[in-house]
Amino acid sequence: MTVLLHIDASARKERSISRALGETFKHQWLSSKPADKFIYRDIGSTPPDFISESWIAAVFTPEGKRTDEQNLLLALSDVLIEELTEADVIAISTPMYNYGMPASLKAWIDQVVRVNKTFTFDLNRGDFPLEPTLSGKSLVLLTSCGEFGFGENGTREDMNHLGPHIQTVSKYLGVDEVYEISVEYQEFGDNRHKRSIESAYESIPGMIKSIATNT
Ligand SMILES: Cc1cc2nc3c(=O)[nH]c(=O)nc-3n(C[C@H](O)[C@H](O)[C@H](O)COP(=O)(O)O)c2cc1C
C-alpha cells in the first residue's frame, strides 16, 4: 500500500482546470491502486495560516521548552508534516498566479518545510548546511496557466516561477522525482487551449504507470 497526498491550491472551486486535472489524476491513481490510502487538503479553499514572528520563535524553541501557546501555534504545522511524512506520492494541483505559485501553496510549504522536522541544519556540512530528513517520495505537479510557453525552450520559460520554484523546494519535502503536466493558453480559450487540455489528460495514464513502477 502506498499513500497519496493530494493538495488542491486553486482559489476557484468552479471551472478550475487544475482541480479537474487533480481529480482525474486521483481517480485514475486510486482505480489502479484501490488499497492505497488517500489524504486530501483543499488549501485553495482553506489556506494555511502564514507563518509569523511568534511561529518562527516557537520553531526555534527546543521541543520540551515550548509553552502551551507555542505548541498551539505549531499544531497545524505538526499535522501537515505528519501528512507529508506519511505520503509516498504528493500530487499538487495548482494554478499559476502572477508567474508563481498561489499564496496558499506558499503558506503550505512554509508550514511544512521546518527545521529539525523536515530538514536539519548543520554548518559542519560547509556551504550546503541544509539536509532533508525525508526521502523517496514522488511529486506530481498538475498546473494550469492563462498564457503559454512556460516549458523548456518556450517563449516564456524565464518567466516561469511556478514549476521551478516547487521543484527546488521539493527536495525538503523528501521528493526524489518530479512529474509535471501543464495546461496552457487558458486565457486564449482557442484550439491551442483545447489541444493543451487534451494532451494533459492523455499524459496522465503513462505518468501513473511510471510512478507506480518507481514506488
Ligand atoms: C490572480 C490570478 C493571477 C494569474 N496570473 C497568471 C500569470 O501570471 N500567468 C499566466 O499565464 N496566467 C495567470 N493567470 C491565469 C491562471 O493561471 C489560469 O486562469 C488558470 O487556469 C487558473 O487555474 P484554475 O483554472 O485551476 O483556477 C492568473 C489568474 C489569476 C486569477
The ligand as an ORCA input file, in Angstrom:
! r2SCAN-3c Opt
* xyz 0 1
  C      -4.899     36.117     -9.662
  C      -4.528     35.471    -10.960
  C      -3.240     35.605    -11.442
  C      -2.878     34.970    -12.634
  N      -1.598     35.106    -13.087
  C      -1.222     34.471    -14.225
  C       0.111     34.548    -14.695
  O       0.969     35.183    -14.116
  N       0.430     33.898    -15.832
  C      -0.488     33.155    -16.517
  O      -0.122     32.570    -17.540
  N      -1.760     33.055    -16.086
  C      -2.145     33.692    -14.965
  N      -3.432     33.580    -14.508
  C      -4.365     32.686    -15.210
  C      -4.491     31.357    -14.476
  O      -3.245     30.743    -14.312
  C      -5.431     30.435    -15.218
  O      -6.710     31.038    -15.254
  C      -5.533     29.057    -14.611
  O      -6.352     28.245    -15.412
  C      -6.094     29.133    -13.188
  O      -6.122     27.839    -12.621
  P      -7.513     27.140    -12.306
  O      -8.236     27.022    -13.629
  O      -7.148     25.822    -11.742
  O      -8.258     28.005    -11.326
  C      -3.821     34.226    -13.335
  C      -5.129     34.105    -12.838
  C      -5.488     34.728    -11.677
  C      -6.886     34.564    -11.151
*
